[in-house]
């Protein structure tokens, strides 16, 4: 099971990381705020669909067409963990290659969005302060790395739960003879 976990985790991480890298290149490190996040999470969901495939293959080959919920969930979470770690490395590489100051760009966009929403006075000052705090925090790798991990891992948890719940039923997508 360890080999399955590592293989499929690397595949899922490579898919998510490549999508992240390509989107960052296409938008020159500044993806649109309105649909950039939706595009990112959609690519994560596509990448983590590998969890479903891996659990099904493991159920069919190693389990003889049967897998218990907790075994399937553990396999899915392990794959998600590996994929998330690869995604974090891909993000760090992307920031290095693109050479943009993501923290400053995000802080600037946050303030621009607050201004466009009509915030003024104390409310705008609070938004600027919050943006500045984020910028300072994001520059610290000990905070940035877990933040990046938390972007993708919950998606993996949901896909793992779904896969374990669905594939524990041997009559659903039965193994081929």
N, C-alpha and C positions, 0 to 999 in steps of 0.2 A: 504494500500500500504506500510505502514511503516513496518509491519510484514514481508511482502514479501521481502522488501529491506534488512532487517536485516538477515532474514533466508538465503536467497541466497547469500548475501555478506559474511556471515560466512562460508557457504559451499565453495564458490570460494576461500576465503582466506585460509581455511583449506587445500584445495587441493594444492594450490600454495605453502603454507608454508610447507606442508608435503613433497612435491617434492623437495623443496629447502633443507630441513633438510636431506632427504635421499641422495641426490646428494652430499651434503657436507660430510656426513658420509662415503659414498662409496669412495670418493676421499680424505678422511682424511683432509678436509678443504682446499684442493688445487685442485679445478677442472681444467682440461686442458684448457689453454687459447684459443686454436684453435677451439674447438667445445663446450666448456663449456657454453659460452654465448648463442649459438644457442639452446642448450639443455634447458637452463634456460628460454628463451623466448618462446620456444615451450611448456614448462610446464605451463607458465603463460597463453598462448593462450588456452590451454586445460581447465585450471581452469576457465578462464573467459568466456568460452563457456556457463557457467551456466547463464550468463546474457541473452543470447538468449532464453534459456529454460524459465527463469523467466518472461521475457517480453511476450513470447508466452502464457504461462500459465495465466498471468495477463490479457492479451488481451482476451483469451478465456473464463475465468471465470468471471472476474469483468466487462469486457467491452462487453460481449456478442458477441465476435468475431471481435470487432473493437477496434483499439487504434490509437490515434493521434500521430504524429511524436514526438512532444515535450514531451508528457506524457511518451512515450516509452524511449526517450532519457534521461529524468530525472530519470526514474526508473533504467535504465542501469548505469548511472553515479553514482547514489546512491549506487547501488550494488558494483560498481567498487571502490568507496571510502571506503566502509566497508572492501572489500577484500584486498585493498591496505594497510589499517591499520593493518589488521591481518597479512599480509605478512611482514610488518615492524617488528611487534612483534616476528614473527617466525624467522626472520633474527637475531634479538638481542638474542633470545633464542639459536639459532644455534651457534652463536659466543661464547656464554657462555658455552654451553655444549662441543663444540669441543675444546675450549681452545687455539685455534691458534690466533696468531696476524695477522689478515687479512690485516691490513694496511701495515705492514712490508712485508708480503708475496707478496701483490700486487705490492708494490714499487720495491721489488727485481725482480719480474718477468718482470716488465716494463723495468728495466735497462738491464736485460738479453736479452730481445727482441731487445732493441736498439743496444746492442753489437752484437747480431747475425745478425742484418741488416747491420753491418759494420760501424756503427757510431764511430767516434774517435774524439779526441781533444775537441774543443769547443761544437760540436754537442752532444757528449756523456756527457760532463759536464752539458749541458742544460737539457738533459734527466734525469740525476741523480738529478739535482736541482728540476725538475718538480716532480719526484718520491718522493723526500723528502718533498716537499710542500704538495703533496697529502697525504702522510703518516701522517703529522702533522694535516692536515685538517680533515682527516677521524677519527682521535681519538676523535674529538669533537662531542659529541652526537647531539648537536644542528645543526650540518651540516650533520652528518651521517644519521640521521633519515629522513630528507627530501630527501637526495640523494637516499636512499633505496625506499622511496615512489615513487619517480620519475622513478624508474626502471619499476614498474608495472602499474602505473596509466595510462600512455599514451596508453598502450595496452588495458586497460579497456575502454578508450575513443573511440578507434577505433572499438572495439567490440560493444560498445553501439551505435555508429553511424550506423554501419552496421545493427544491430538488429532493430533499429528504422526505418531505411530506408526500410528494407525488410518487416518487420511485420506490417507496416502501411497499407499494401495492404491485405484486408481481404480474398481475393481469394487465396493468397499464404499460404499454410499450413492451410487450413480452420479448424475451430473448429469442433470437432466431435459431432454428435448429441447424 
